[in-house]
Amino acid sequence: MRFQKLILVGLLLAVMPMRAQRGWTPLWNGKDLGGWTTWMRQPERSSDVPGLKRDTDGKYTEPIGAGRDPLKVFTVVSDVDGRPAIRISGEVFGELRTRVAFENYHLKLQFKWGVKKWPPRDRPETTRDSGLLYHVHAEPGAEGRTWARSIELQIQEHDVGDLYAVGSAIAVRAKPRAGTQPALYDYDPAGEWTFFSQSQGASGRCIKQPDNERPTGEWNTVELIAFGQDAIHIVNGKVVMRLHGPLRIDGSVPAPVSAGPIILQSEGAEVFYRDIEIRPITAIPMEWMLR
């Protein structure tokens, strides 16, 4: 009941001043970052943040923190391909987080890579990176972590739809990729159920299949279905991963987690987001049951 109330509050906040269409409610109002909060870790040496503490080598020793954005990492731009969008510059690793938690929902958004890249991910060969974190169950910066405990739908060049179990655990039908050491795992509906967890040195990663991302510079549509113990990652209309049984592992024993805020990452690359919409669901939509 508590999360149902949170969903209702979130929808009421998001609907102003835009109007829902086709059963969807905008999660971003198209004008500012109302309904979202920011948090950022310490910047790289190359960034200039007056008043933020550095050591004798010039390395920042404290995070920018919550509700401050002196470098304008998270902004709204009025015209990207003729429409407004959220711009995440990527200059500092951090998060743009919804103020409310969500449970049992279908989320969709569009993203497009920008041009700019920043240290430590500014080399020409380094892929552009961001991410959609869901079932978030930790406060910003808790435990000294950059990324809050959550499940990640990866948004990275060539890897959109991958799983990272960020300080959590979740199961995916998968198969180890031949000839890889340590083993890489690919999503495979015919594979064995495999638990992934970013703990004890493991990456917590499962690789989506198939690759359905459009070329860099084009808009991509990402959808997330989160219902009870199940989740589905969808890229440009194609299911690229099905997941089951998300667990939080920060307590004395693992416990199910099926609700939480949503985060968009800033991770060294310029990226634009738009058309962020959500709808509550009472079951996995039939169209995605078998696709």
JOLIN-V50873 format. One record per pair of residues at least 24 apart in sequence whose ideal C-beta (glycine too) atoms are under 8 Angstrom apart, sorted by the first residue. I is the first residue (numbers start at 1). J is the second residue. D is the distance in Angstrom with one decimal. If there is no record, write none. Layout:
i->I j->J d->D
i->I j->J d->D
This chain:
i->3 j->101 d->6.0
i->3 j->102 d->7.6
i->3 j->103 d->4.1
i->3 j->259 d->4.7
i->4 j->103 d->7.3
i->6 j->100 d->4.9
i->6 j->101 d->4.7
i->6 j->102 d->7.2
i->6 j->103 d->7.7
i->6 j->259 d->7.9
i->7 j->100 d->7.4
i->7 j->101 d->7.8
i->7 j->102 d->5.6
i->7 j->103 d->6.4
i->7 j->104 d->7.8
i->7 j->105 d->7.2
i->7 j->280 d->5.7
i->9 j->100 d->5.6
i->10 j->35 d->7.5
i->10 j->98 d->6.7
i->10 j->99 d->7.6
i->10 j->100 d->3.6
i->10 j->101 d->7.7
i->10 j->102 d->6.3
i->10 j->278 d->7.8
i->11 j->278 d->7.4
i->11 j->280 d->7.6
i->13 j->99 d->7.4
i->13 j->100 d->7.1
i->14 j->278 d->7.4
i->23 j->279 d->5.3
i->24 j->108 d->7.6
i->24 j->277 d->4.1
i->24 j->278 d->7.0
i->24 j->279 d->5.0
i->25 j->277 d->6.5
i->25 j->278 d->5.9
i->25 j->279 d->6.5
i->26 j->276 d->6.8
i->26 j->277 d->5.6
i->27 j->98 d->6.9
i->27 j->107 d->7.4
i->27 j->262 d->7.6
i->27 j->276 d->4.4
i->27 j->277 d->6.1
i->27 j->278 d->4.9
i->28 j->86 d->6.4
i->28 j->273 d->7.5
i->28 j->274 d->7.7
i->28 j->276 d->4.3
i->30 j->84 d->5.1
i->31 j->76 d->6.7
i->31 j->84 d->7.2
i->32 j->76 d->5.8
i->33 j->74 d->6.3
i->33 j->76 d->6.6
i->33 j->86 d->7.3
i->33 j->96 d->7.2
i->35 j->98 d->6.5
i->35 j->99 d->5.6
i->35 j->100 d->7.7
i->36 j->74 d->7.9
i->36 j->96 d->5.3
i->36 j->97 d->6.4
i->36 j->98 d->6.0
i->36 j->99 d->6.6
i->37 j->66 d->6.6
i->37 j->67 d->6.6
i->37 j->96 d->7.6
i->37 j->97 d->5.1
i->37 j->99 d->5.9
i->37 j->140 d->7.7
i->38 j->66 d->6.8
i->38 j->67 d->6.5
i->38 j->68 d->7.6
i->38 j->69 d->5.6
i->38 j->73 d->7.5
i->38 j->74 d->5.3
i->38 j->94 d->6.5
i->38 j->95 d->6.9
i->38 j->96 d->5.8
i->38 j->97 d->7.5
i->39 j->63 d->7.7
i->39 j->64 d->7.9
i->39 j->65 d->6.5
i->39 j->66 d->4.6
i->39 j->67 d->7.9
i->39 j->94 d->5.6
i->39 j->95 d->5.3
i->39 j->97 d->7.0
i->39 j->140 d->3.5
i->39 j->141 d->6.1
i->40 j->64 d->4.0
i->40 j->65 d->7.0
i->40 j->68 d->7.7
i->40 j->69 d->7.4
i->40 j->73 d->6.5
i->40 j->92 d->4.5
i->40 j->93 d->6.9
i->40 j->94 d->3.2
i->40 j->95 d->7.7
i->40 j->266 d->7.1
i->41 j->92 d->6.8
i->41 j->93 d->5.2
i->41 j->94 d->6.1
i->41 j->141 d->7.2
i->41 j->146 d->5.0
i->43 j->71 d->7.2
i->43 j->91 d->7.1
i->43 j->92 d->4.7
i->44 j->92 d->7.6
i->44 j->118 d->7.0
i->44 j->119 d->4.5
i->44 j->120 d->6.4
i->45 j->119 d->7.8
i->46 j->118 d->7.7
i->46 j->119 d->5.3
i->47 j->71 d->6.2
i->47 j->91 d->6.0
i->47 j->92 d->6.6
i->47 j->118 d->8.0
i->63 j->141 d->6.1
i->64 j->92 d->6.3
i->64 j->94 d->7.2
i->65 j->141 d->7.3
i->66 j->140 d->5.6
i->66 j->141 d->7.7
i->73 j->266 d->5.3
i->74 j->266 d->7.0
i->77 j->272 d->7.5
i->80 j->112 d->7.2
i->80 j->272 d->5.2
i->80 j->274 d->7.2
i->81 j->112 d->7.7
i->81 j->219 d->7.5
i->83 j->274 d->6.2
i->84 j->274 d->6.9
i->85 j->112 d->7.8
i->85 j->272 d->4.3
i->85 j->273 d->6.2
i->85 j->274 d->4.2
i->86 j->264 d->7.5
i->86 j->272 d->6.8
i->86 j->273 d->4.5
i->86 j->274 d->7.0
i->86 j->276 d->7.8
i->87 j->114 d->7.3
i->87 j->270 d->7.1
i->87 j->271 d->7.8
i->87 j->272 d->5.6
i->88 j->130 d->6.6
i->88 j->264 d->6.6
i->88 j->265 d->7.8
i->88 j->266 d->4.8
i->88 j->270 d->7.1
i->88 j->271 d->5.1
i->88 j->272 d->7.6
i->88 j->273 d->7.1
i->89 j->116 d->6.6
i->89 j->118 d->7.5
i->89 j->266 d->7.1
i->89 j->270 d->5.6
i->90 j->116 d->6.9
i->90 j->117 d->6.9
i->90 j->118 d->5.3
i->90 j->121 d->7.8
i->90 j->128 d->8.0
i->90 j->130 d->7.6
i->90 j->266 d->5.3
i->90 j->267 d->6.2
i->90 j->268 d->4.8
i->90 j->269 d->4.4
i->90 j->270 d->5.3
i->90 j->271 d->6.8
i->91 j->118 d->4.8
i->91 j->266 d->7.5
i->92 j->118 d->8.0
i->92 j->266 d->6.3
i->93 j->146 d->5.3
i->93 j->265 d->7.7
i->93 j->266 d->6.1
i->93 j->267 d->5.7
i->93 j->268 d->7.0
i->94 j->146 d->7.8
i->94 j->265 d->7.6
i->94 j->266 d->4.8
i->95 j->133 d->7.5
i->95 j->140 d->6.4
i->95 j->147 d->7.6
i->95 j->148 d->7.0
i->95 j->263 d->4.6
i->95 j->264 d->7.2
i->95 j->265 d->6.1
i->95 j->266 d->7.1
i->96 j->263 d->6.7
i->96 j->264 d->4.6
i->96 j->265 d->7.9
i->96 j->266 d->7.2
i->97 j->136 d->7.1
i->97 j->140 d->6.9
i->97 j->148 d->8.0
i->97 j->261 d->5.2
i->97 j->262 d->7.2
i->97 j->263 d->4.8
i->98 j->261 d->4.7
i->98 j->262 d->4.8
i->98 j->263 d->7.7
i->99 j->261 d->7.5
i->100 j->261 d->6.8
i->101 j->136 d->7.9
i->101 j->259 d->5.3
i->101 j->260 d->5.1
i->101 j->261 d->5.3
i->102 j->226 d->7.7
i->102 j->259 d->6.5
i->102 j->260 d->7.4
i->102 j->261 d->7.4
i->102 j->262 d->6.4
i->102 j->278 d->6.7
i->103 j->226 d->7.6
i->103 j->258 d->6.0
i->103 j->259 d->3.5
i->104 j->226 d->7.0
i->104 j->227 d->5.2
i->104 j->228 d->6.9
i->104 j->258 d->7.7
i->104 j->259 d->8.0
i->104 j->280 d->6.1
i->104 j->281 d->5.6
i->104 j->282 d->7.1
i->105 j->225 d->7.9
i->105 j->226 d->5.8
i->105 j->227 d->7.8
i->105 j->278 d->5.3
i->105 j->279 d->6.6
i->105 j->280 d->5.6
i->105 j->281 d->6.1
i->106 j->223 d->6.9
i->106 j->224 d->7.4
i->106 j->225 d->5.2
i->106 j->226 d->8.0
i->106 j->278 d->7.0
i->106 j->279 d->5.2
i->106 j->281 d->5.3
i->106 j->285 d->6.6
i->107 j->134 d->7.7
i->107 j->223 d->6.7
i->107 j->224 d->4.5
i->107 j->225 d->7.9
i->107 j->226 d->7.4
i->107 j->262 d->6.9
i->107 j->276 d->7.7
i->107 j->277 d->7.3
i->107 j->278 d->4.9
i->108 j->221 d->6.4
i->108 j->222 d->6.9
i->108 j->223 d->4.3
i->108 j->224 d->7.6
i->108 j->275 d->7.3
i->108 j->276 d->7.8
i->108 j->277 d->5.5
i->108 j->278 d->7.9
i->109 j->221 d->7.4
i->109 j->222 d->5.7
i->109 j->273 d->5.8
i->109 j->274 d->7.3
i->109 j->275 d->6.0
i->109 j->276 d->4.3
i->109 j->277 d->7.2
i->110 j->219 d->5.0
i->110 j->220 d->6.6
i->110 j->221 d->5.3
i->110 j->222 d->7.6
i->110 j->273 d->7.0
i->110 j->274 d->5.1
i->110 j->275 d->4.7
i->111 j->155 d->6.1
i->111 j->219 d->7.2
i->111 j->220 d->5.7
i->111 j->222 d->6.6
i->111 j->271 d->5.8
i->111 j->272 d->6.6
i->111 j->273 d->5.1
i->111 j->274 d->7.9
i->112 j->217 d->7.0
i->112 j->218 d->6.7
i->112 j->219 d->4.8
i->112 j->220 d->7.1
i->112 j->271 d->7.2
i->112 j->272 d->4.8
i->113 j->157 d->6.8
i->113 j->216 d->5.0
i->113 j->217 d->6.5
i->113 j->269 d->6.7
i->113 j->270 d->7.1
i->113 j->271 d->5.7
i->113 j->272 d->7.9
i->114 j->269 d->7.2
i->114 j->270 d->2.9
i->114 j->271 d->6.0
i->114 j->272 d->6.2
i->115 j->270 d->6.2
i->116 j->269 d->7.4
i->116 j->270 d->4.1
i->117 j->268 d->6.1
i->117 j->269 d->5.2
i->117 j->270 d->7.2
i->118 j->268 d->5.1
i->118 j->269 d->7.4
i->119 j->268 d->7.6
i->120 j->268 d->6.9
i->121 j->267 d->7.1
i->121 j->268 d->3.2
i->121 j->269 d->6.6
i->122 j->268 d->7.0
i->126 j->268 d->7.6
i->127 j->156 d->5.5
i->127 j->157 d->4.1
i->127 j->158 d->6.4
i->127 j->159 d->7.2
i->128 j->156 d->6.8
i->128 j->157 d->4.8
i->128 j->216 d->7.2
i->128 j->268 d->7.7
i->128 j->269 d->3.6
i->128 j->270 d->7.8
i->128 j->271 d->7.0
i->129 j->155 d->7.5
i->129 j->156 d->4.5
i->129 j->157 d->7.5
i->129 j->265 d->7.6
i->129 j->267 d->4.4
i->129 j->268 d->5.9
i->129 j->269 d->5.5
i->130 j->155 d->4.4
i->130 j->156 d->7.0
i->130 j->264 d->6.7
i->130 j->265 d->4.9
i->130 j->266 d->7.2
i->130 j->267 d->5.6
i->130 j->269 d->6.6
i->130 j->271 d->4.7
i->131 j->155 d->5.1
i->131 j->156 d->7.2
i->131 j->164 d->7.5
i->131 j->263 d->7.8
i->131 j->264 d->7.5
i->131 j->265 d->4.1
i->131 j->267 d->6.7
i->132 j->222 d->6.7
i->132 j->224 d->6.6
i->132 j->262 d->7.0
i->132 j->263 d->7.3
i->132 j->264 d->6.3
i->132 j->265 d->7.8
i->133 j->166 d->6.6
i->133 j->262 d->6.9
i->133 j->263 d->3.9
i->133 j->264 d->7.9
i->133 j->265 d->6.8
i->134 j->224 d->6.2
i->134 j->226 d->6.0
i->134 j->231 d->7.5
i->134 j->260 d->6.8
i->134 j->262 d->5.6
i->134 j->263 d->7.8
i->135 j->168 d->7.3
i->135 j->226 d->7.1
i->135 j->246 d->5.4
i->135 j->257 d->5.0
i->135 j->258 d->6.6
i->135 j->259 d->6.7
i->135 j->260 d->4.7
i->136 j->260 d->4.1
i->136 j->261 d->4.6
i->136 j->262 d->7.0
i->136 j->263 d->5.7
i->137 j->168 d->7.6
i->137 j->248 d->5.2
i->137 j->250 d->7.5
i->137 j->257 d->5.3
i->137 j->260 d->5.2
i->138 j->167 d->7.3
i->138 j->250 d->7.1
i->143 j->167 d->8.0
i->143 j->250 d->7.9
i->147 j->265 d->7.2
i->148 j->263 d->6.7
i->149 j->248 d->6.5
i->149 j->250 d->5.9
i->150 j->260 d->6.8
i->150 j->263 d->6.8
i->151 j->231 d->6.8
i->151 j->243 d->7.3
i->151 j->246 d->5.6
i->153 j->222 d->6.8
i->153 j->224 d->5.7
i->153 j->233 d->5.1
i->154 j->205 d->8.0
i->154 j->208 d->7.8
i->155 j->222 d->6.8
i->155 j->265 d->7.6
i->155 j->271 d->7.4
i->157 j->213 d->7.6
i->157 j->216 d->6.0
i->158 j->211 d->6.8
i->158 j->213 d->6.6
i->159 j->207 d->7.3
i->159 j->208 d->7.3
i->160 j->208 d->7.3
i->160 j->212 d->7.8
i->160 j->213 d->4.4
i->160 j->220 d->6.4
i->160 j->222 d->6.7
i->160 j->235 d->5.3
i->160 j->240 d->7.9
i->161 j->208 d->3.5
i->161 j->212 d->7.3
i->161 j->213 d->7.7
i->161 j->222 d->7.6
i->161 j->233 d->4.6
i->161 j->234 d->7.8
i->161 j->235 d->4.6
i->161 j->240 d->3.8
i->161 j->241 d->5.8
i->162 j->205 d->6.2
i->162 j->206 d->6.7
i->162 j->207 d->5.5
i->162 j->208 d->5.1
i->162 j->241 d->7.7
i->163 j->187 d->7.9
i->163 j->196 d->6.1
i->163 j->204 d->7.5
i->163 j->205 d->6.4
i->163 j->206 d->4.3
i->163 j->208 d->7.6
i->163 j->233 d->7.4
i->163 j->241 d->6.1
i->163 j->243 d->6.5
i->164 j->198 d->6.3
i->164 j->203 d->7.3
i->164 j->204 d->5.2
i->164 j->205 d->5.4
i->165 j->196 d->4.6
i->165 j->197 d->5.0
i->165 j->198 d->5.2
i->165 j->204 d->3.8
i->165 j->205 d->8.0
i->166 j->198 d->5.5
i->166 j->204 d->6.8
i->167 j->198 d->5.8
i->167 j->199 d->7.1
i->167 j->249 d->7.0
i->167 j->250 d->6.8
i->168 j->197 d->6.9
i->168 j->198 d->7.3
i->168 j->204 d->7.9
i->168 j->246 d->6.4
i->168 j->247 d->6.3
i->168 j->248 d->5.8
i->168 j->249 d->6.1
i->168 j->257 d->7.0
i->169 j->195 d->5.5
i->169 j->196 d->6.8
i->169 j->197 d->3.9
i->169 j->199 d->7.6
i->169 j->204 d->8.0
i->169 j->246 d->7.4
i->169 j->247 d->4.4
i->169 j->249 d->5.5
i->169 j->254 d->6.6
i->170 j->195 d->7.1
i->170 j->196 d->6.1
i->170 j->197 d->7.9
i->170 j->231 d->7.6
i->170 j->243 d->5.2
i->170 j->244 d->7.2
i->170 j->245 d->6.2
i->170 j->246 d->4.6
i->170 j->247 d->6.8
i->171 j->195 d->5.1
i->171 j->196 d->7.5
i->171 j->243 d->6.9
i->171 j->244 d->5.0
i->171 j->245 d->4.8
i->172 j->196 d->6.3
i->172 j->206 d->4.7
i->172 j->241 d->6.4
i->172 j->242 d->7.2
i->172 j->243 d->5.3
i->172 j->244 d->7.6
i->173 j->242 d->7.1
i->174 j->206 d->5.3
i->177 j->207 d->7.6
i->187 j->240 d->6.9
i->187 j->241 d->4.6
i->187 j->242 d->7.7
i->189 j->242 d->7.1
i->193 j->244 d->7.5
i->195 j->245 d->8.0
i->197 j->249 d->6.6
i->199 j->249 d->6.5
i->206 j->241 d->6.9
i->208 j->233 d->6.4
i->208 j->235 d->7.2
i->208 j->240 d->3.8
i->208 j->241 d->5.0
i->209 j->240 d->6.3
i->209 j->241 d->7.5
i->210 j->238 d->6.9
i->210 j->240 d->6.5
i->211 j->240 d->7.9
i->212 j->236 d->4.9
i->212 j->237 d->7.8
i->212 j->238 d->4.3
i->212 j->240 d->6.0
i->219 j->274 d->8.0
i->221 j->275 d->8.0
i->225 j->281 d->7.3
i->225 j->284 d->6.0
i->225 j->285 d->7.1
i->225 j->288 d->5.9
i->226 j->258 d->7.2
i->227 j->281 d->5.9
i->227 j->283 d->6.8
i->227 j->284 d->5.2
i->228 j->258 d->5.9
i->229 j->256 d->6.7
i->229 j->258 d->6.4
i->230 j->284 d->6.5
i->232 j->284 d->7.2
i->232 j->288 d->5.8
i->234 j->288 d->7.2
i->238 j->291 d->7.9
i->239 j->288 d->6.6
i->239 j->291 d->5.1
